Amino acid sequence: MAYYRNLQETSWSLGRQVVYQIEGSKKGTWYHRIKREVGTGYYSKSLKTTDRSLAISKAFEEYKMLLVAEASSAQYGYTGFVSLFEKFIKGNEWSLSRKRTILKTYNTYLKPFFAGYQIHNINNIVFTQWLHWRLTYWQSKLDNGEKMPVHYKLNPAKSSVSLERSVLVQFLSWCAKWQYLRSVPILDTIDKKNKLVRRYCTFKKKNRAMSMSRGNEIKSRLRKYAFETNGKGKGNDKRHRYTRMRLYFFIMISYHTVLRPTTELTRMSWSNVKMKQSKRYPDLYFAYIKHQWGKEQANNDNRERTAVSTYEGARIITEWRKIQQEEFGLGKDSDLVFPNLDGSVVDTRRLGILFRSLLIKWCLRNEDGYDITMYSFRHTKIRQLIIDGKKMGAVAEQSNSSLRTISETYFSPLFEDGDLDRYANQFKGEALWDDDKWEGVSGDIERLGFKVELNKANKR
């Protein structure tokens, strides 16, 4: 025992725990050691203090946590959140996008809070504490005067916090599978019933189309941004020029084909794109696109996804492939339509972050209280197809959506937009009356007590 100094048993441990100092230590730091009952050997650790009374207090807290771990049949000391989470990441095969999501969630929102925790100490009370910390994360940084990234949101989206909770639950389920935990703790769901979520989170609004004027302004600015030249320097090197151009063509091709700005575009190769000559206008061509990426794959539907571009879309697709071949050595049939320069699949979140930062810079991020995203161009085009009188079934097939989705998401909001003349025009003769029939109908409308709003130019 010459190695130890001031060795003593703790009164509460029935001989299982001792605190001590090390002989010859200049600092005089206190340590403790506990005999394991789950597993073999001892658990020892520095108490990181030279004060005896504080060391005794810390030793007591450590002993309580060990008892909690043993009650869960876990071997205390091997159940730290950080060490197990790193095993969790390395011990599973992830897709590239899923691994990025988990690592970002872990490094930003889980590790800073749970780093000092043993996993068996995580319960719904601790989760509620984390939830409050998470929901005020960016506000705290802002209050501390820290530099904020472009993508931060003071009030996180409910969907973002739900994703982070799912990562935590997946990790705890993995711990239970490998018997680090006896069972997975039940954690509150992220929904409107939760007071913290109601207070701090933003909730996703229905997807909205942009006004034509806003859409045209953004398209004009994007094209100028894509082809601008800054002379020599970082902004005009090959990588940056390609990134700017890819964003512009990605959004424009999504708009003219109503393909979703997700894997429907990022996984599409040039071999999927065919050009067809128009029968009505022989001088014009349109793109005919078939591939199996996108929503069908998630739904286990093997039917090929088919999309037809506008004539303008065919011109834009042709322009993009020409630029790829002439400037960047891409554009072969086997190449993706929107790859990284090394040929790999682009992460759409990176495109989204770049697009959002540009809209913020241009003060075009919001319209009528709704955020504009890459999806907004698809919504705008679909609504325009409906306004132009295209059949609902054709629009549903082209956009790879159900008739119900088209009705609820794109058709019904025309009421809200106040564009009732165009909405009524969809019914052709059923909703439009000849002038000589108007008088009798208007009389009935007024007699029955309907509120009538007439255009000033057409009051009768």
N, C-alpha and C positions, 0 to 999 in steps of 0.2 A: 504493500500500500504506500510505499515511499513516493510513488508517482503522484498520488493525490494529496491535497492539503485541505484542511477544514471539511473533511468528508462527513456527511450526516444524512440519515434517513429522513424522509418526509413523514409527517405524522399520519397522513391520510392514505398512504399507499400500501400499508401492511407489508412493508419490507421490499416492495417492488421498485421503488424509486429512491435515488440518492442525488443530492446536489453536492458539488465539490468545486475546488479550484485546482489548478495544475501546478505542481511544485516547480519553482524556477520561473514561472511566468511573470514578466515584468508588469503587465497590465493588471493582473489579478482578476481576470474575467471568470465569472461563474458558469458552470456547466451542469447538466443533469443527465441521468441515465435511467432508463426504465426497462425492466425485464418484460419481454413480450409473452403474451399468452396465445395470441394468434400469430403463427409464424415461429421462428426460432431466434435465439440470441437476444441482443439488447438494442434499444433505440437510444442514441445519445445525440446531444445537440448543445451548441453554445447558447446561453441565455442572453448574451450580448449586453451584460451590465456588470459593473464592479460593486454595485450596492447589494448587500446581502438580502435585505427585506424585499427589494424589488425582484431579486432572483427567485426567492421563495414564491412570490406571487406569480411570476411567469411560469415556474415549474408546476404550480397548481393548475394553471390554465392548460398547459401542455398535457397534463395527466387526464384532465376532463376530456379533451379531444381524443386522446388515445382510447378511453373507455367507450366513447361514441363510435369510434372506428371498429373496435372489437365487437361491439353490439351488432354491427353490420357485417361481422365476419371478415372485415378488411384488415390488412396488415398496415398499421399506422407507420407513416414515414415513406411509404411507397404509393401514396394516394394524393400527392400534390396535384393541383389543377394543371399547372404549367407542364410538368413532366409527362403527365398522362395525355394531355392534349397533343403534345408533340408526337407521342406514340400513336395516337389516334390518326393523325395526319399521315404519318409514314406507313402505318399498318393497313391502309386501305388504298384501293385503286380508284382514282378520281378522274373524271373528265377535266380537261384544262380549265374550262369555265367554272365548274363546281369547286375545284381546288382554289382558284383565285377568290371566289366568293367566301369560302371558309377561312382562308388566310387573312383576307381583309377584315372580316368580321372578328376574328380572333385577335389580331394585332391592334385593332382600333377600339373595339367595344367590349371584349371579354377579358383579355389578359390584364389590362390596366386595373380592372376591378377585382377579378377572381384570383390574381397571382398569389395571394397569401392564404388561399383557402385549400383545405383538404376536401375532396369531392363529397365525402359523406356528411360534410357540414352544410352542403347546399340543399336548401329546402325552399318552400314557397315564401317564407319570411325574407330569406336572403335574396330570393329572386325579385321580390317587390322592392327591396332596397336597390338592387341593380337597376330595375326598371326606372326608378326615379332618377338615378344617376345617369342612365342612358338618355332619358328624355330631356335632361337639362345639360347634356354633354357640351354642346356647342355654345350654349348661353354662358356656361361657366368659363369656357375658353375666351369668349368675347369679353366677359367681365374682367378677366385677368390680363387683357390687353394683348393676347396672342394673335399672331398673324393667321388669318382664316383662309382656307383654300377656296377656290371658285365654286366647288360643288356643294359646300356646306348648306344645311338648312337648319335654322333655329328650331323649327318644329318638324321633327321627322315624320315621314309618311307612315301610316299604320302598317302598310305592306312591308316597309323596310324593317320595322321592329319585329314584325311577325317572322320574317326571314331569319333575323338574328336569334330569336327564341328557338326557331326550328333547328338551327345549328347547335345551340346549347343542348336541346333535347336529344338530338342525334348523338352527340358526344356522350351524354349520360347513359343513353341506351347502349352504346358501345361498352361503357364501363361496366354496366350490369351484365352484358353478354360475357365479358371476360372476368366476371366475379370480383371486380374491384368494388362494386356496389351490390347490396342485396336486392334492391329494387330501384326503379327510376322514380324520383320524387314527382308528385303532381304539381305542376306549375300553372298559374293563372294563364288563361288565353288572352290574346291581344285583340280585344273587341270593344265595342262601345259601352259594354256593361262595366268595364274597368274604369274607375274614376280618373286614374292617372292618364290613361289613353285618351279619354274624352277631353281632358284638360290640355294636354300637350301635343297630341298627334294631329296631323292633317289626314283627311280621308279622301280617297280617290273619287274624283267627280266623274260623271259620265264623259266619255270621249266626245270632244266637240270639234267640229270643222271650223276652219278659220274663215274670215271674210275674204273675198277675192282680192281686195286691195291689200290686205295684210300679207296674204300668200304671195302676191306678185312682188311686193316690196322685198320680202325675204329671199325669193328666188333671184331677184336682180342683185341683191347684195351678196348672195352666195356665189353667183357666177363671177362677180367682180373679185371676190375674195379668192376664188379658185384660180383665176388666171392673172392675179396681180403679180408684178415683179418688183422686188425691192432692191434690185441691183445685186451686188455681191454681199455675201454674208449668210448668216444662219437661216433667214427667212426664205432664201431662194435656193438652198441646196436641194439635191434630188429628193431626199426623204421628205422634206417639208412641202415641196411642190406637189409630190404625189399624195401626201396626206390631205392637202387642201382640195385637190381635184377629186380625190376619191369621195370625200364627204359630199361635194356638190352633186356628182353623178349618182351616188348612192341614193340621195333624197329625190333627185329628179326622176330616176328610173322607177323608184318606188311609187312616185306620184303618177307616172304615165302608165304603169302596169297594175297598180293597186296591190302589188306584192307587199307583204308585211316587211318592215325594216328590221328583220330578225334573221333567223336561219334560212328563211325563204329566199333571201338575197345573198347572205354570206356564204352559203353552201352551193350556190348555183354556179355551174361552170359554163364556159362559152359553148360547149357542145350541146347544151340544153337550149340554146337560143337559135331560132330559125327566122329568116326573113321571108315574107310572102308578099307578092305583088297584089295590089288592090284591084279587084274586078271593076269597081266603079270608077276609080281614078288610076289608070294604068301607070301614070308617072310616079305614083306614091307606093310606099311599102309599109308594112307593119310587122312587128316582131311577134312571133308565136313561140311561147316558152313552155316547155314541159319538164318537170322534175318532180322528185318525190320528197324533197325536203319541205319542212314546214309543219303545218298543223295536222296533216293526215298521219304523219309518222307517230305523233304523240297519241293519236286516236286509233292506232293500229289499222289504219286504212291504207291498203296498197294501191288505191287508185292514184294515177299520176295527177299532179297539180298542173293545171293549164291556165295560162294567162296570155292575154293578147294586148299588145301595147297600142297606143294611139299612133297616128302617123308621125306626130312630133316626137313621141317616145322612141320610134324606130330611128329617127335622125339622131337623137341624143345617144342611144345605144351604139350606133355606128361611130359617132364622134369619140366616145369613150374607148372603144376598142382600137381605133386608129391612134389615139394618144398613147395607149398602153404599148402598142407595138412599136411606134416610132421613137418614144422617149424612154420607156422603162423596160423594154425587152419582155413584156408580158403579152397576153392576148391570144395565146395559142388555144386550140380547141380543148386541150387537157387542163388549161389554167382555170382557176376560179375567176369570176367576173370582178370580185372586189377583194383580192388577196392582200396580205402584207407584201412588201417588196421581196421577201424571201419565199413567197408562194404559200405561206401558211394562212389559216383562216383568221380573219380579223375578229376582234371582240367588239360586238356592237355597243357595249357600254362605253368603250373609249370614243366611238363615234358620237354617242349621245352626249358625253361630257363636253366634247369639243363643240358640238352644235349648241348646247346650252350656254356655254361660255360666250359664244359669238352673239347669241340673242340678247344676253345680259349686256354685253358691250354695246350693242346697237339699240338698246332700250326697246326690244321687240319681244320680250319673253312672255308677256301676258296680254290677253285680249279678253275683255269683259269678265275678268276674274278667273279665267282659265289659263293654265300654263300651256304654251305651245311646245310640242315635242316633234320628233321625226314622224311619229304616227299621225300627227295633225294633217300632213299632206295627203296621206291615204284617205283619212276621213273626209277631207275637203273634196277629193276627187270622187269618192263614192256618192257623197251628197249631190255633187254636180251632175253625176250620171242620172240620179233620181229626178232632179229638177228638170233635166233635159228630156225626160219622158221615157227613159229606158225601162224595159220590163224588169220587175223585181226579181224574177227567176234568173234572168241573164246577169243582173248585177250581183246576185248571190253566188252564182257560178264563177263569175270573173274574180270576185273578191275572196272566194273560198270561205264563205260565211253561210250560216243558215238563214232562211227567210225570216225567222223570228228575230235573229240578231240584226238583220238589215232593217226590219220594221221598228224595233225598239231603239236602236242606236242611231240610225240615220234618217228614217222616215218620220217618226213621231216628233223629233226635235224641231222639224220645220214649223210646227205649231208654235213652239216657244220662240222661234226666231222672228215671228210676226210676218213671215213671208207667205201669207195665206193664199194670195192670188196664184202663186206658183204651185202651191200644194193642191189647190182646187183644180188646176190645169191638168193634173195627172188623170183626172176622171173624164177628161175630154167632154163629150156631149152630156154626160150625166150631171155635171156640175155647172156647165155653162149654158146660159139661156139666151135666146134671141131677144132683140130689143122689144119686139112686139109682145113677148110673153112676160116681160119684166114687171109691168104695171100690176097685173093680177097677183103675182107672187109677192111683190113688195107690200101690197095691201095686206095679205095674209100675215106676213112677217111682223108688220107693225101692229096688226090687230091681236096677234098672239103674245105680244109683249117682248119680243126679242130685241136686244140692244143691237142696233145697226151702226156699223162704222163704214162710211163711204169715203172713197178717195175724193179729194177736193176737186180734182179735174173732171170727175165723172158723176158728180151729184146730179140727181134727176129731179 
